[in-house]
Each structure stands twice: as C-alpha cells, then as structure tokens.
Amino acid sequence: MGASRWSELTGGNADAGARYASRFAALAASGADVHGEARFCADRAEPGARVLDAGCGTGRVAIRLAELGYRCVGVDLDESMLAEARRLAPELPWIRDDLAELDLPGHGIAEPFDLIVAAGNVIPLLTPRTEPAVLARLTAHLRPGGLLVAGFGLDPAHLPLNWAPVDLRRYDEWCAAAGLALHERYATWDGEEYAGGGYAVSVHRRS
C-alpha cells in the first residue's frame, strides 16, 4: 500500500501534529468557531451515543463531543497527530490504525458506533485507491441505522491539494457499495443547503 495524500503533504514530519494543533488553538483564541463539526454531529446523535472520530488528527472533534457527553474513540495513522490528541485528552482512547484495515475489536473496542465522523478532508487525503476499503471498514463499525458523517472539499479552493481526487458521485458509489444510503447533504457544517459548490457535508445511514 502506498503513502496517503496526507503523509505526502506533511512529509512525515514529527512536528506536524504540534503545528496543526497550534493553528487551531490560535483560531480559537481569536474567537473563531472551531466546533462546527462537533455541533453538527451532536444534532444527530443523543448525548451518551458512541462516536468514532475517523482520521481524528489532534482530536479536536472527539474532544469537544466528549465534553458534551458522548462516548468517543479517535483513530488516526499519523503518530504526531495522535501525540497531540493524547496530550490534550489523555482520558480518551486514541488508536493508531489504518482506516483501510480498521479493526477496533482487535484493539479491545468491540461495541459498534452510533455515529462515525470523518472531518478535515479525511476522505480526499486517504491513500489513493483505498477509499472503497475505508468506507467498507467504517461501515463495519457502525450499528444498523448508524450514521457516517463526512465533510470534504471538492475543488482545490477547499483542499490542501491542487486538484480534487474525490467527487460526490464516486463517494456515493463507494458508500452504496459498503451498505450506506445517502440521508442528508449540506454545503457547510452549519447546515446550509447544498446546491453544488466546492465543499459538501454528507450524511449516510447504514441500511
């Protein structure tokens, strides 16, 4: 399996997590709202629900949801990002695993999730050609009727790339093949109606 687009962007730098966390800390200190993804998820699952933050990075979404009363687990492959997550919230379970081979029961976490969130352009930054496998593994960790929430850019203006590797047609096809049906789609994490454009937040339900 090749390198992920994320690892190609960061070059595997050991300080990637610290730099990422610092950027969001500065945004929060400036008064910017950095919790739109968590708020969106909280509107779709009751407190106490089990949430998997897939591609959790430094844990920003999972940490906020845990503060709101959700039972959260974070998974990422970038150890520098997980180091920041563990520093910020050592009480939460942070798992290093590849989403294309995700096996949380192998890490002692067997109960399925009510909601899985993949924020921060996780899907377009995966290792090329692993997207169908990732969607299949995420679906396997959802309870029947559970939700997969993913927000990502569809053009270079909304991505840290000079091209867009994923479009909504292909994403919906991968989801359908994994047993997920489109439930909702928005243009922003604030719930603005999607009518085309360079960013989408998609909610799929496990059938």
C-alpha positions in Angstrom: 0.0 0.0 0.0 1.4 3.4 -0.9 1.5 6.6 1.1 -1.6 8.6 1.9 -2.0 12.1 0.4 -1.9 13.4 3.9 1.6 11.9 4.6 2.8 13.3 1.2 1.6 16.8 2.3 3.4 16.6 5.7 6.4 14.7 4.6 6.1 12.6 7.7 7.4 15.5 9.8 7.3 14.7 13.5 6.1 18.2 14.4 3.0 18.0 12.0 0.6 17.4 14.9 2.0 20.2 17.1 1.8 22.7 14.2 -1.8 21.6 13.3 -2.9 21.9 17.0 -1.2 25.3 17.3 -3.1 26.6 14.2 -6.5 25.7 15.7 -5.5 26.9 19.1 -4.8 30.3 17.5 -8.1 30.3 15.7 -10.0 29.5 18.9 -8.1 32.2 20.8 -9.1 34.7 18.1 -12.8 33.9 18.7 -13.3 31.8 15.6 -15.8 28.9 15.9 -13.8 25.7 15.7 -16.5 23.4 16.8 -18.9 23.3 13.9 -18.3 19.7 13.1 -19.0 18.6 16.7 -22.1 20.7 16.8 -23.3 19.2 13.6 -22.8 15.6 14.9 -24.4 16.5 18.3 -27.6 17.5 16.4 -27.8 14.0 15.0 -27.0 11.8 18.0 -28.1 11.8 21.6 -25.6 12.5 24.4 -24.2 9.2 25.5 -24.0 7.9 22.0 -20.9 6.2 20.8 -18.9 8.3 18.3 -15.8 7.3 16.3 -13.7 10.2 15.1 -12.1 8.6 12.0 -8.9 10.3 10.9 -9.2 12.2 14.2 -5.9 14.1 13.8 -5.3 16.0 17.1 -8.7 15.0 18.4 -10.4 18.4 18.1 -13.9 16.9 17.2 -13.8 14.0 19.5 -12.6 16.1 22.5 -15.4 18.5 22.0 -18.0 15.8 21.7 -16.7 14.1 24.8 -17.2 17.4 26.7 -20.8 17.3 25.5 -21.4 13.8 26.9 -20.6 11.5 24.0 -18.5 8.3 24.3 -15.7 8.9 21.8 -12.9 7.0 20.3 -10.3 8.6 17.9 -8.4 6.7 15.2 -5.6 8.1 13.1 -2.4 6.8 11.4 -0.3 9.8 12.0 1.5 9.4 15.3 2.4 13.1 15.6 -1.3 14.0 15.5 -2.2 11.3 18.0 0.5 12.5 20.3 -1.2 15.9 20.5 -4.6 14.2 21.0 -3.2 12.2 23.9 -1.7 15.3 25.4 -4.9 17.3 25.2 -7.2 14.5 26.4 -5.3 11.5 27.9 -8.5 10.1 29.3 -9.9 9.3 25.8 -9.0 6.2 23.7 -6.7 7.2 20.8 -6.0 4.3 18.4 -3.3 4.2 15.8 -4.6 2.2 12.8 -5.1 2.4 9.1 -8.7 3.2 8.2 -8.5 0.8 5.2 -7.7 -2.0 7.6 -9.6 -0.8 10.6 -10.2 -3.4 13.2 -11.2 -1.9 16.5 -12.2 -5.2 18.1 -8.5 -6.1 17.7 -7.8 -3.1 19.9 -10.3 -4.2 22.5 -13.1 -2.0 21.3 -16.0 -4.3 20.2 -19.2 -2.2 20.6 -20.4 -0.7 17.3 -20.8 3.1 16.9 -23.9 5.2 16.6 -22.1 7.8 14.5 -18.8 8.0 12.7 -17.4 11.4 11.7 -14.7 12.0 9.1 -13.9 15.7 9.2 -11.0 17.7 8.0 -10.8 16.4 4.4 -10.1 12.8 5.6 -11.6 11.2 2.5 -9.7 13.0 -0.2 -6.4 12.7 1.8 -6.6 8.9 2.0 -4.1 6.7 0.3 -5.2 6.6 -3.4 -7.5 3.6 -4.3 -8.1 2.7 -0.7 -11.3 4.7 -0.5 -13.8 1.8 -1.1 -12.0 -0.3 1.5 -12.1 2.6 4.0 -15.8 3.0 3.5 -16.4 -0.7 4.0 -14.3 -0.8 7.2 -16.1 2.2 8.6 -19.5 0.7 7.8 -18.5 -2.5 9.5 -18.0 -0.5 12.7 -21.4 1.2 12.5 -24.5 -0.2 14.2 -27.5 -0.8 11.8 -29.1 2.6 11.3 -26.0 4.4 12.4 -24.7 7.5 10.6 -21.5 8.2 8.7 -20.8 12.0 8.5 -18.1 13.2 6.2 -17.1 16.7 5.1 -14.6 17.4 2.4 -13.5 19.7 -0.4 -14.5 19.1 -4.0 -12.1 21.6 -5.6 -8.6 23.0 -5.0 -10.0 26.1 -3.2 -11.3 23.8 -0.4 -8.4 21.4 -0.3 -4.7 21.5 0.6 -4.1 20.0 -2.9 -4.0 21.5 -6.4 -6.7 19.1 -7.6 -9.7 17.3 -6.2 -9.3 13.5 -6.0 -12.9 12.7 -4.9 -16.2 13.8 -6.3 -19.7 13.2 -4.8 -20.8 10.8 -7.4 -17.9 8.4 -6.7 -18.2 9.0 -3.0 -21.9 8.0 -3.0 -21.0 4.9 -5.1 -18.4 3.8 -2.6 -20.9 4.4 0.2 -23.6 2.4 -1.6 -21.2 -0.5 -2.2 -20.4 -0.5 1.5 -24.1 -0.6 2.5 -24.7 3.1 3.2 -27.5 5.2 1.8 -27.4 9.0 1.4 -29.5 10.6 4.2 -28.6 14.3 4.1 -26.2 16.6 2.3 -25.2 20.2 3.2 -22.8 22.8 1.9 -21.3 23.6 5.3 -21.1 22.2 8.9 -23.6 24.9 9.8 -26.3 23.1 7.7 -26.5 25.4 4.7 -28.3 23.7 1.8 -26.1 22.0 -0.7 -26.7 23.3 -4.3 -23.4 22.5 -5.8 -20.1 24.0 -5.0 -16.7 23.2 -3.7 -17.5 21.7 -0.3 -20.0 19.2 1.0 -21.0 17.6 4.2 -22.6 14.2 3.6 -24.6 12.1 6.0 -25.1 8.4 5.0 -27.0 5.9 7.0 -26.2 2.2 7.4 -29.1 0.2 6.0 
